[in-house]
């Protein structure tokens, strides 16, 4: 029953997860009403970001706005936080040092008596031990120190800890890896011997784990045999073993600038399983015959033994393609010709052709960034990419279809990609129209490819490509095949990187099972298997997203650290976003985002337009849109918050 009190109507009690802003006020989403309840900063009552809380909420007098207060913290999201310790500028009579974390609205106090062995600006893991009612801040104790904030190793290991990603192998695991390495026996068994065929790897300059190799030989004037050979990791890593469980837990290798956190110990990832040159290596292969028109005439899947003749870098292969001479020129040229046919066929079938530019950094001996370059896919990258895409597609089709092309209903792990979110596509359309671009929603894939061609080389290219990516659904793993929208493949899996992705190991084991055994399981057992593999698929998808987030966050740290040396200099940028108080700008030279406060734009007083896609000056009525090119000055950099502060200096760019 409602009670009237001071023109407010007390309604109900409910529970939900609290979202607290940096300013201290909060919101709790109420499922039954599908609305957010506003919690004033003085009524959050010791709740922290993400906590499950019990609240009392009410409507205001007009019955529109819902307000509330926290009555009880049901469950903390976490009691442990990674933050930066501040000891300086503390009065002699102060009892506490503080640890601050960007994700929560209050600092954590730590007794000064327990800070003797720690330093100002140390990055630490702190645990909340209590929150006395008389204090505005919780009390904590330091559990671990990572080193000085802003240092290379400190940022890597604190990020891994924050995301709860493993980065060390236990002694037992290392010993298991050494045992596998020492007991390896090259036994041909039923393997197809491919050691007498020209074979090579093509990888980045600093790569140490070589997952894949290509072989090629000419059979007659019009037919070639091409082999795509993938490291046979599942031969060494037995299901249920200690290393297998650890690899499943990690699910992926993590690639930082200058460092890799591998899924397997290095003795396996960089040595035993890596397809190194001049060594006999075990692989799982897709071998096919192809004619000069790019038509695949015959396919074979199975276990092989290979011996790579040469380890190429992408740069070396690109040089051979450009100069039309060099080691294995004829083989590389032939593979390149076929890769172009594969690209054309993929685009004809509706595949989206998105080429993202990547920021690459050179580090000095102390792992500080000293230079950067923007890397985009060249012909050598595309050559490898197309043969890996083909292999993943053909293996998926082989498992999923009978010889007559009818679905086999066999269980498999697929890489699936759903259709884009329609609202996000509309958002993209509205943003690009003021820039002179059009998006035909009736023929979306063709329209997106046309848009990608139009923006190539334009200042707004990076911004629009990012918007296209954000409008797309996220690819994931599943036993329920819905196809791959972006590639326009009906059947697709991940098979080609088992050293660094656990999903590929699952794909290897299932393919080997189908190649060598009859499926005699009854329906009940099969259902259990489907549930088990679906759970593994979801786990691999989840860990992949975490790894991507970690890699992006660390790249932002490197970008911010690099850009410090340019403070006071002017650059061109593209407007990528607006809020009520700021403009976000992508600096073209660095491909990284900085911020200008609206109040700091001196030519006029700017406010956010109601569409959220532009700002307008109150006096001169000049409008700036997303995608507009502007000139800015680099004013300040905050490494701890990974922020770049800019000043708007050229209003007529």
C-alpha angles and dihedrals in degrees: 000000000000119000121205112223124166093334091307124112114219106213120166155336120247144159132232146135115284123230110199121193124219087255091062102248117113149197131219119197114225110206098200091057097030087225138117119242115216114229115196115228093251092055102053088092102202095319117145132207112294097010119144105240141181112228140183112219137184142177122250121242094281091052092235111094118060117213131176151158135236112253100175141002104231097182133356115231086221139337093207125079136175112227147143120271117228117197103151126093090027116144116243091244094050115114099201145057116205134234115200127198125189093222099059129056098226134057119240116235121222123190112256089224089067096047101073095107095044129081136221109270094019113150107231145175107236129187124208109235101174145344111212114207092235092060126076090208133054122246120236147174128225113245102175139007121212099187136262115342113255096029119125100243093038092057094045098050096039089052091050090049092048092053092041093238119155116241104168131064117220120239089253091056093046090050091049089051092049090049092052089048095048095045097049114133122187100224116171094201105154094339120131109242110230098162094111094057123091104263133172143163126231116200144143116291096256098039117131102171110068109194099170143035134182127220128189138180133168113240097184140333093297108021132072131184113223124188126198105197120195124191110265095229094155089062089067102031109066118207111259095018121131092256092046091054091048092048090050091049091052093036092184145031114249119225118207125176101280098357141068127204098205128213090225132034111276093248085068104030097043100027124021100028097033114101095233121179123263092017131104107247134182116235144171107228147196108205122182143168117234133183129219091269090060094252114148108227103177136009134199131183125192153098118308143171117229139179114207112220097198142013109221129188120218089248092054093050092046089052090052091049092049097044094038091225141077141084112345090356094155093050094045092046091051092048090048091052091052092047089057090053090049091052092049092050092048093051091046088056091054103267116158113239107212118166112188122199112230126209111230124190134202113217128204125228090280091051094250115143110251103169142001139206132189111239124199129180113277130192092278092055091047091049092058094038094055094050091048091049090049092050093049091049097045094048090050091049092047092057096038101046134055120227089269091055095253115135111265096206089224117156114253141153112250134192101227132187121190128212116279122270106265094216091054090050089052089050090052091049093052093049098049097045096075086052091057100259129124131205120203105212093192093065101027103167093049090045092051092049090049090050091050089054092048095053096045109127093004121125091242093053096101094047095049092044089053090049090051090051091049091050090056123086115249115259114238144167123265143153087223106082117214095156130245112285098191095049092035091228121146091203123030137153140168111252106135104076110048094147091065106022126056091200088068091053089055089050091050094050094048093047091049089050092053093045094052111025140047114237102243096162117128120237095261093055090045092055090053089051092051091052091047094050092044089054090050090048092053091047092052091048092050094049091046091056091049091050091050091050092049093048092049093047092051092046088054089053091052091046092050092046091050095048094057091087090062097058110139094025127115127237142172119247143173123238107244104168149000137212130177090272108023149041121220117215130190108219104224096210093053103027089225132119128247133176137237118194112230091226089059094060100103103190093072144340106271128201132187114261116234091250090062089223098095146024127225132202115240095218108028095028091222112161129211120197135198107276096031115137116235138171119239141175123230104238108167145350129212109198093183092057093031089234131150115201117204137186121220105232110156115054097174101054 
